[in-house]
Amino acid sequence: MKSIKNYFMNGLVLLFALFQTSCDDDVPVENTNALNPEIFFESLSQVEAAVNASYNQFQILYQRVGYVFPDAMSDEVVSSGDPNFAPYNRFEFNATLDNIALYWTSCFNGVGACNFVISNEERMRNNSTSANYTQGDVDNALGQAYYLRALYYYHLVKRFGGVPLKLTVETATEDTARATEAEVYEQMIADLILSTQLTLPKGTTEVGRVTKEAAYALLGKVYLHRQMYTEAKQAFSNVDNHSLLPIENYRDNFSETGEHNDESMFEIGYNGEVGTEAERWSQTGIGTSEVTFHSQDYTGWANARPSAKVIAEFEDDDPRLEQAILIDGDNSYGPGEAFQFPCPGCVGGPVWYKFSQLYDEQDVSENSGVNVRIMRYADVILMQAEVELNLNNNQGAIDFLNQIRDRAEMPRYGTATMDARGFPVNTSEQIFNAIVHERFVELSGEQQRFDDLVRWNLDDQELSIFPDANFNNADGSLRLIRNYDPNVHRVMPIPQNELDSNTAIGEGDQNPGY
């Protein structure tokens, strides 16, 4: 599996260094045209190198900030006080924080890499008549680029709202005004529709590449978030070639050895290789640092502990709890129950088990090679349940929910057992509560909860105040009060260095409250 991870980096750093697109004064800004397309795209390896560059910035994003922001802002996580997590967990962030600028920069660098591929469609098609690649290779290259551009914009619109739409190489270094949130979503939908038409199905392309099924899944997710339920149902109906893993293999969704399994739809690849110490921490995409700090942050340093609230959400007999969270006092845990607290390199529990190196009986370290799962089939099934509910097909929603319950070998919704547990599904409201519950436990610690709460308009209710054992009131009650304001914190501020350097965006264009 390691060789599969490596191909994204072959020739990538040299290529990507030629077209940084950020307006950050601290990041090199180069004209995309410095890489002359007139002498490029002459071979399949060059086409693949250009496409590979489109993936690169997700490795940078998910080295750290890609999981920090949505998880720390959710009610699943309580920060230890680490400066990478605490401002977001407490909603005390501002436009000058470096991590916000890094997130913005990485996403737009990724957009620029995608644009280089998309803008050279005509040249690739013309060259394919004499080069060692085909029109099908061009289609697949474009399909991947359209998907990845949409995914970068998904990250941007969720964290910042409306952002500049940069759709050509010429706009890479131009000052561009903010588009509306609706305009960004419209572009994402257009890109994803093209991706569904151009990418290859799972099993007919290299493992780790964008597939047709992944494109339909993300398209359905975007439709769901836009409340376009009929369109979402149609998109999800095209997701096949994937299945839920049996519960005995559930940990493969979060381990290094279980990567690219039948439940996984799209992953960000890491292989644990580290260059110099400076490269490991630089998060610039330059050098050989294909590691993520996720395992160390969540399990070793415990910078983001699971909240008492998420632990309490699991039913007592839910086998997913012991696969997601390590709770202090467990006699043993991990593969073969080989580990006991304190685990090697870990603090005491509760800490996250998901995406840790412990699954493979490795010490927790900064050099994690565990892939980030951007989309897995369980998420698609739960989104289908939500779509059916919104289309007034209550039984269809229950049936999708029960696919997840059956995999977990848990009692089904609609039975006396679940009624007694407080999860009847006799009304639309009750089914919605079951969806909220099931997404909370199934997708815990997977960067979904914050955006779910915003989509459901439950963010103010759940994020302003929530109970946690680490924060007791004077009377002993469990209560954590945060600074959350739904009129402000549904999005983060536009980075200050963007406001300072982009003449098309001024202080008046900043998100409200910042």
VEXNUKOL-426540 format. One line per 5 residues: for each residue x, y, z of C-alpha. Coordinates in nm, 4 decimals, m for minus. Layout:
REM residues N
X,Y,Z | ...
***
This chain:
REM residues 514
0.0000,0.0000,0.0000 | 0.2935,0.2326,0.0581 | 0.3850,0.2376,m0.3101 | 0.0343,0.3572,m0.3879 | 0.0768,0.6496,m0.1539
0.4061,0.7457,m0.3077 | 0.2875,0.8067,m0.6636 | 0.1176,1.1345,m0.5774 | 0.4525,1.2857,m0.4869 | 0.6514,1.1698,m0.7883
0.7702,1.4846,m0.9581 | 0.5061,1.6816,m0.7684 | 0.7074,1.9198,m0.5537 | 0.9039,2.0611,m0.8490 | 0.5857,2.1056,m1.0491
0.3791,2.2549,m0.7691 | 0.6432,2.5064,m0.6667 | 0.5852,2.6764,m1.0004 | 0.2312,2.7813,m0.9325 | 0.1625,2.9006,m0.5815
m0.1531,3.1176,m0.5902 | m0.1705,3.2711,m0.2460 | m0.1853,3.6404,m0.1712 | m0.0010,3.5724,0.1547 | 0.3129,3.7865,0.1626
0.4878,3.5100,0.3568 | 0.4310,3.2493,0.0859 | 0.6090,3.2542,m0.2520 | 0.3790,3.3806,m0.5265 | 0.4606,3.2680,m0.8767
0.2836,3.3195,m1.2071 | 0.1216,2.9958,m1.3213 | 0.2425,3.0724,m1.6736 | 0.5992,3.0180,m1.5525 | 0.5254,2.6536,m1.6254
0.4924,2.6863,m2.0019 | 0.2136,2.4580,m2.1288 | 0.3628,2.4844,m2.4797 | 0.6385,2.2487,m2.3706 | 0.4305,2.0467,m2.1247
0.1672,1.7723,m2.1567 | 0.3894,1.5946,m2.4083 | 0.3580,1.2563,m2.2344 | 0.1312,1.0629,m2.0001 | 0.3809,1.1097,m1.7165
0.3541,1.4880,m1.7544 | m0.0255,1.4720,m1.7533 | m0.0141,1.2624,m1.4385 | 0.2378,1.4976,m1.2774 | 0.0049,1.7923,m1.3341
m0.2882,1.5996,m1.1877 | m0.0794,1.4825,m0.8919 | m0.0094,1.8447,m0.8018 | m0.3834,1.8948,m0.7584 | m0.3831,1.6471,m0.4690
m0.0843,1.7898,m0.2884 | m0.2453,2.0658,m0.0864 | m0.4809,1.8258,0.0871 | m0.1750,1.6591,0.2376 | m0.0768,1.9991,0.3746
m0.4291,2.0784,0.4966 | m0.4700,1.7510,0.6804 | m0.1239,1.7493,0.8245 | m0.3031,1.9476,1.0935 | m0.5479,2.2350,1.0316
m0.7890,2.0350,0.8151 | m0.8988,1.8278,1.1123 | m0.8393,2.0921,1.3809 | m1.0964,2.3485,1.2675 | m1.4164,2.1419,1.2257
m1.3445,1.9080,1.5172 | m1.2348,2.1755,1.7657 | m1.5404,2.3865,1.6849 | m1.7747,2.0926,1.7394 | m1.9118,1.9572,2.0654
m1.7158,1.6337,2.0219 | m1.3881,1.7831,2.1378 | m1.2495,1.9592,2.4419 | m0.9142,2.1271,2.3923 | m0.6233,2.0728,2.6278
m0.5325,2.4377,2.5780 | m0.2873,2.3786,2.2940 | m0.2764,2.6984,2.0826 | m0.3568,2.5038,1.7663 | m0.6900,2.3960,1.9166
m0.7914,2.6257,2.2018 | m0.8912,2.9394,2.0032 | m1.1254,2.7350,1.7842 | m1.2644,2.5259,2.0692 | m1.3468,2.8442,2.2630
m1.4425,3.0508,1.9562 | m1.1773,3.3098,2.0342 | m1.0106,3.3175,1.6922 | m0.9459,3.6221,1.4772 | m0.8242,3.7171,1.1303
m0.4556,3.7344,1.2249 | m0.4054,3.3700,1.3268 | m0.1473,3.1904,1.1155 | m0.3459,2.8683,1.0898 | m0.6398,3.0471,0.9290
m0.4064,3.1992,0.6695 | m0.2480,2.8563,0.6104 | m0.5884,2.7000,0.5491 | m0.6886,2.9724,0.3015 | m0.3524,2.9577,0.1240
m0.3485,2.5795,0.0909 | m0.6982,2.5659,m0.0541 | m0.6281,2.8332,m0.3142 | m0.2938,2.6752,m0.4026 | m0.4899,2.3568,m0.4658
m0.7417,2.5426,m0.6809 | m0.4537,2.6841,m0.8843 | m0.3115,2.3378,m0.9440 | m0.6516,2.2134,m1.0629 | m0.6871,2.5126,m1.2935
m0.3578,2.4317,m1.4621 | m0.4965,2.0948,m1.5666 | m0.8428,2.2222,m1.6617 | m0.7137,2.5212,m1.8583 | m0.4982,2.2975,m2.0747
m0.7713,2.0628,m2.1920 | m0.7362,2.1658,m2.5559 | m0.3599,2.1146,m2.5573 | m0.3912,1.7730,m2.3937 | m0.6556,1.6647,m2.6426
m0.4508,1.7860,m2.9383 | m0.1354,1.6178,m2.8077 | m0.3117,1.2870,m2.7433 | m0.3120,1.2129,m3.1167 | 0.0666,1.1833,m3.1159
0.1621,1.1349,m2.7496 | 0.1515,0.8142,m2.5460 | m0.1839,0.8914,m2.3869 | m0.5427,0.8758,m2.5048 | m0.8569,1.0882,m2.4972
m0.9674,0.8642,m2.2105 | m0.6555,0.9612,m2.0159 | m0.7413,1.3278,m2.0746 | m1.0983,1.2701,m1.9565 | m0.9766,1.1053,m1.6378
m0.7228,1.3819,m1.5708 | m0.9892,1.6492,m1.6117 | m1.2409,1.4563,m1.4024 | m0.9972,1.4371,m1.1125 | m0.9144,1.8074,m1.1388
m1.2821,1.9096,m1.1435 | m1.3530,1.6961,m0.8362 | m1.0552,1.8285,m0.6443 | m1.1331,2.1905,m0.7324 | m1.4865,2.1389,m0.6023
m1.3500,1.9771,m0.2857 | m1.1108,2.2665,m0.2213 | m1.4004,2.5067,m0.2641 | m1.6141,2.2932,m0.0326 | m1.3523,2.3430,0.2369
m1.3358,2.7150,0.1636 | m1.7099,2.7822,0.1576 | m1.7687,2.5862,0.4772 | m1.5010,2.7738,0.6684 | m1.5305,3.1230,0.5146
m1.8618,3.1516,0.3259 | m1.8312,3.3301,m0.0087 | m1.4746,3.3404,m0.1415 | m1.3082,3.4492,m0.4670 | m1.3837,3.2203,m0.7599
m1.0581,3.1594,m0.9446 | m1.1275,2.9362,m1.2420 | m0.8378,2.9936,m1.4820 | m0.4614,3.0102,m1.4590 | m0.4792,3.3789,m1.5486
m0.6736,3.4543,m1.2292 | m0.4222,3.2772,m1.0073 | m0.2379,3.5931,m0.9031 | m0.5081,3.8475,m0.9878 | m0.6906,4.0306,m0.7117
m1.0407,3.8874,m0.7111 | m1.3509,3.9913,m0.5177 | m1.5518,3.7523,m0.3044 | m1.8243,3.5593,m0.4826 | m2.1431,3.4871,m0.2942
m2.1826,3.1602,m0.1112 | m2.4522,3.0581,m0.3615 | m2.2182,3.1274,m0.6539 | m1.9473,2.9117,m0.4992 | m2.1905,2.6240,m0.4549
m2.3136,2.6607,m0.8130 | m1.9566,2.6299,m0.9378 | m1.8937,2.3259,m0.7193 | m2.2040,2.1564,m0.8578 | m2.0980,2.2311,m1.2155
m1.7494,2.0925,m1.1502 | m1.8815,1.7773,m0.9843 | m2.1281,1.7058,m1.2626 | m1.8361,1.7154,m1.5069 | m1.6331,1.4947,m1.2736
m1.9067,1.2294,m1.2672 | m1.8968,1.2242,m1.6468 | m1.5189,1.2045,m1.6829 | m1.3730,0.9992,m1.3967 | m1.3337,0.6223,m1.3981
m1.5288,0.3806,m1.1767 | m1.3724,0.2231,m0.8703 | m1.1569,m0.0727,m0.9652 | m1.0629,0.0631,m1.3079 | m0.8158,0.3289,m1.1926
m0.5217,0.3443,m0.9547 | m0.6116,0.3126,m0.5895 | m0.6173,0.6553,m0.4287 | m0.7392,0.8404,m0.7363 | m1.0740,1.0165,m0.7530
m1.3410,0.7790,m0.8835 | m1.6832,0.8247,m1.0420 | m1.8449,0.6978,m0.7212 | m1.6568,0.9546,m0.5091 | m1.7698,1.2305,m0.7464
m2.1358,1.1290,m0.7167 | m2.1017,1.1057,m0.3374 | m1.9616,1.4569,m0.3036 | m2.2184,1.5904,m0.5517 | m2.4952,1.4394,m0.3391
m2.3443,1.5915,m0.0270 | m2.3343,1.9372,m0.1839 | m2.6965,1.9013,m0.2975 | m2.7953,1.7956,0.0550 | m2.6287,2.1005,0.2064
m2.8154,2.3161,m0.0460 | m3.1463,2.1473,0.0464 | m3.1787,2.0161,m0.3110 | m3.3099,1.6799,m0.1954 | m3.4391,1.5369,m0.5233
m3.1044,1.6088,m0.6900 | m2.9195,1.4640,m0.3902 | m3.1210,1.1415,m0.4086 | m3.0383,1.1036,m0.7771 | m2.6684,1.1624,m0.7186
m2.6514,0.9146,m0.4296 | m2.8356,0.6530,m0.6372 | m2.5280,0.6367,m0.8600 | m2.2958,0.5441,m0.5741 | m2.2227,0.1741,m0.6069
m1.9178,m0.0568,m0.5881 | m1.8910,0.0175,m0.2145 | m2.0141,m0.1648,0.0925 | m2.0058,m0.1344,0.4702 | m1.7342,m0.3355,0.6403
m1.8522,m0.5970,0.8895 | m1.8193,m0.4859,1.2493 | m1.5205,m0.7159,1.3067 | m1.3330,m0.5149,1.0423 | m1.4726,m0.1753,1.1444
m1.1320,m0.0534,1.2619 | m1.0058,m0.0753,0.9032 | m1.1893,0.2527,0.8451 | m0.9385,0.4263,1.0717 | m0.6156,0.2262,1.0589
m0.3165,0.2416,0.8293 | m0.3383,m0.1239,0.7284 | m0.7081,m0.0879,0.6437 | m0.6715,0.1941,0.3939 | m0.8638,0.1965,0.0626
m1.1130,m0.0653,0.1766 | m1.4608,m0.1172,0.0297 | m1.6170,0.1380,0.2626 | m1.3640,0.4110,0.1853 | m1.4572,0.6427,m0.1015
m1.1801,0.9015,m0.1005 | m0.8689,0.9365,0.1135 | m0.5811,1.1776,0.1571 | m0.2647,0.9691,0.1427 | 0.0225,0.9713,0.3909
0.3066,0.7230,0.4159 | 0.4929,0.8249,0.7309 | 0.8000,0.9460,0.5426 | 0.9716,1.2523,0.6880 | 1.2405,1.4687,0.5387
1.4201,1.7162,0.7593 | 1.2769,1.8374,1.0881 | 1.2078,2.1730,0.9242 | 1.0167,2.0069,0.6421 | 0.8012,1.8161,0.8888
0.6797,2.1332,1.0547 | 0.6838,2.3763,0.7631 | 0.3477,2.2671,0.6126 | 0.4384,2.4255,0.2780 | 0.4351,2.1192,0.0528
0.8049,2.1640,m0.0211 | 1.0258,1.8727,0.0798 | 0.9401,1.5159,0.1722 | 0.7065,1.5275,0.4669 | 0.4199,1.2885,0.4089
0.3091,1.2673,0.7699 | 0.0117,1.3903,0.9646 | 0.0087,1.4894,1.3332 | m0.3449,1.3539,1.3782 | m0.2461,1.0505,1.5830
m0.0159,1.2500,1.8093 | m0.2568,1.5422,1.8460 | m0.5587,1.3309,1.9388 | m0.4116,1.0256,2.1118 | m0.0569,1.1082,2.2200
m0.0619,1.4713,2.3261 | m0.4430,1.4618,2.3713 | m0.4678,1.8165,2.2411 | m0.8259,1.7348,2.1403 | m0.9923,1.5040,2.3892
m1.3309,1.3447,2.3220 | m1.5957,1.5314,2.5171 | m1.8064,1.3640,2.7842 | m2.0998,1.4549,2.5610 | m1.9894,1.2412,2.2670
m1.8985,0.9510,2.4962 | m2.2440,0.9643,2.6562 | m2.4094,0.9615,2.3132 | m2.3001,0.6007,2.2532 | m2.5410,0.3362,2.3764
m2.3948,0.1115,2.6441 | m2.3694,m0.1914,2.4155 | m2.2466,m0.0076,2.1060 | m1.9261,m0.1786,1.9864 | m1.8279,0.1355,1.7953
m1.7393,0.3158,2.1184 | m1.4367,0.1022,2.1956 | m1.3195,0.1442,1.8363 | m1.3542,0.5230,1.8498 | m1.2427,0.6292,2.1991
m1.0053,0.4939,2.4631 | m1.1544,0.5496,2.8066 | m0.9300,0.5568,3.1132 | m0.9790,0.2515,3.3266 | m1.0048,0.0086,3.0373
m0.8014,m0.2940,3.1306 | m0.6761,m0.3347,2.7769 | m0.7515,m0.2204,2.4277 | m0.6206,m0.2221,2.0752 | m0.5309,m0.5124,1.8466
m0.5198,m0.8284,2.0520 | m0.5946,m0.6129,2.3573 | m0.2227,m0.5546,2.3712 | m0.2264,m0.2027,2.5174 | m0.3014,m0.0597,2.8588
m0.3071,0.2965,2.9869 | m0.0844,0.4787,2.9685 | m0.0340,0.3699,2.6102 | 0.3122,0.4193,2.4532 | 0.3532,0.7918,2.3993
0.0023,0.8674,2.5287 | m0.1506,1.0528,2.8189 | m0.4317,0.8965,3.0190 | m0.7800,0.8681,2.8728 | m1.0242,0.9424,2.7518
m0.8443,0.9961,2.4234 | m0.9360,0.9303,2.0617 | m0.8610,0.5865,1.9244 | m0.9742,0.6679,1.5698 | m0.6895,0.7310,1.3244
m0.4259,0.6498,1.5844 | m0.1218,0.4384,1.5154 | m0.2271,0.2065,1.7976 | m0.4482,0.0057,1.5648 | m0.1350,m0.1313,1.4022
0.0498,m0.1752,1.7318 | 0.2776,0.1196,1.6639 | 0.3873,0.3869,1.9077 | 0.1981,0.7130,1.8711 | 0.4246,0.9704,1.7075
0.4321,1.2834,1.4941 | 0.5185,1.0661,1.1959 | 0.1752,0.9160,1.1349 | 0.1101,0.7603,0.7957 | m0.2605,0.6970,0.8604
m0.4658,0.8253,0.5679 | m0.7434,1.0793,0.6199 | m1.0808,0.9438,0.5104 | m1.2579,1.2318,0.3400 | m1.5660,1.0274,0.2528
m1.6765,0.6788,0.3478 | m1.9843,0.4849,0.2478 | m2.1393,0.5017,0.5963 | m2.1619,0.8797,0.5564 | m2.3384,0.8349,0.2219
m2.5952,0.5973,0.3738 | m2.6694,0.8389,0.6579 | m2.7031,1.1269,0.4123 | m2.9458,0.9127,0.2108 | m3.1542,0.8677,0.5262
m3.1644,1.2444,0.5685 | m3.2620,1.2958,0.2050 | m3.5457,1.0434,0.2281 | m3.6763,1.2105,0.5430 | m3.6833,1.5469,0.3683
m3.8665,1.3884,0.0736 | m4.1322,1.2612,0.3188 | m4.0297,0.8978,0.2755 | m4.0088,0.8106,0.6431 | m3.9782,0.4346,0.5960
m3.6991,0.4843,0.3431 | m3.5105,0.6951,0.5964 | m3.5531,0.4266,0.8638 | m3.4334,0.1571,0.6231 | m3.1111,0.3481,0.5536
m3.0558,0.4044,0.9255 | m3.0982,0.0340,0.9889 | m2.8211,m0.0480,0.7416 | m2.5850,0.1293,0.9806 | m2.7440,m0.0405,1.2825
m2.7189,m0.3840,1.1207 | m2.3496,m0.3348,1.0518 | m2.2934,m0.2367,1.4154 | m2.4997,m0.5414,1.5213 | m2.7198,m0.3065,1.7219
m3.0989,m0.3121,1.7698 | m3.2901,m0.1726,1.4730 | m3.4926,0.1457,1.4725 | m3.8629,0.0709,1.4822 | m3.8285,m0.2034,1.7433
m3.9472,m0.2084,2.1042 | m3.5849,m0.2114,2.2162 | m3.5037,0.1186,2.0493 | m3.8334,0.2689,2.1606 | m3.7364,0.1844,2.5181
m3.3959,0.3434,2.4678 | m3.5577,0.6741,2.3773 | m3.5318,0.6449,1.9989 | m3.8805,0.5761,1.8619 | m3.9269,0.6534,1.4922
m4.3025,0.7054,1.4687 | m4.2838,1.0678,1.3513 | m4.0616,1.2731,1.1230 | m3.9200,1.4543,1.4239 | m3.8291,1.1271,1.5911
m3.6616,0.9984,1.2746 | m3.4640,1.3215,1.2530 | m3.3487,1.2712,1.6134 | m3.2360,0.9197,1.5214 | m3.0360,1.0582,1.2266
m2.8711,1.3154,1.4545 | m2.7837,1.0413,1.7033 | m2.6520,0.7994,1.4447 | m2.4337,1.0560,1.2699 | m2.2962,1.1692,1.6068
m2.1702,0.8220,1.7025 | m2.0878,0.6732,1.3607 | m1.8918,0.9752,1.2345 | m1.7481,1.1008,1.5632 | m1.4066,1.2602,1.5262
m1.4349,1.2655,1.1450 | m1.4828,1.6405,1.0858 | m1.8577,1.6122,1.0201 | m2.0334,1.7222,1.3383 | m1.9879,2.1014,1.3213
m2.1177,2.1277,0.9657 | m2.4034,1.8907,1.0515 | m2.5147,2.1133,1.3396 | m2.5025,2.4236,1.1220 | m2.7017,2.2495,0.8464
m2.9672,2.1462,1.1005 | m2.9743,2.4876,1.2734 | m2.8816,2.3141,1.5974 | m2.5470,2.4879,1.6342 | m2.6594,2.7567,1.8785
m2.8372,2.5009,2.0961 | m2.5533,2.2480,2.1015 | m2.2381,2.4596,2.0816 | m2.3040,2.7577,2.3087 | m2.3294,2.5415,2.6193
m2.2667,2.1723,2.6471 | m2.1799,1.9395,2.9366 | m1.8334,1.8041,2.9850 | m1.6673,1.6343,3.2783 | m1.3614,1.8577,3.2493
m1.5624,2.1731,3.3276 | m1.7827,2.1599,3.6401 | m2.0020,2.4388,3.7745 | m1.9793,2.5338,4.1406 | m2.2815,2.3178,4.2179
m2.1148,2.0171,4.0595 | m2.3209,2.0211,3.7412 | m2.1391,1.9556,3.4169 | m2.1369,2.2622,3.2009 | m1.8929,2.4117,2.9519
m1.9811,2.7627,2.8394 | m1.8272,2.8732,2.5116 | m1.8238,3.2011,2.3268 | m2.0239,3.0669,2.0324 | m2.2409,3.3122,1.8394
m2.4244,3.1620,1.5379 | m2.4351,3.5028,1.3729 | m2.0540,3.5101,1.3742 | m1.8942,3.1708,1.4201 | m2.0605,2.9638,1.1519
m1.7696,3.0872,0.9431 | m1.4193,3.2034,1.0266 | m1.2706,3.5429,0.9372 | m1.1099,3.6121,0.6021 | m0.7345,3.6102,0.6798
m0.5955,3.9541,0.7515 | m0.3112,3.9131,0.5045 | m0.5698,3.8541,0.2298 | m0.7489,4.1757,0.3241 | m0.4173,4.3612,0.3265
m0.2925,4.2353,m0.0102 | m0.6048,4.1782,m0.2220 | m0.7249,4.5145,m0.3542 | m1.0590,4.3602,m0.4533 | m1.1397,4.2673,m0.0926
m1.1481,4.5369,0.1740 | m1.2168,4.5530,0.5459 | m1.5853,4.6009,0.4643 | m1.5855,4.2583,0.3000 | m1.4825,4.0839,0.6211
m1.7283,3.8337,0.7679 | m1.9595,3.9931,1.0284 | m1.8311,3.9979,1.3841 | m1.4623,3.9965,1.2966
***
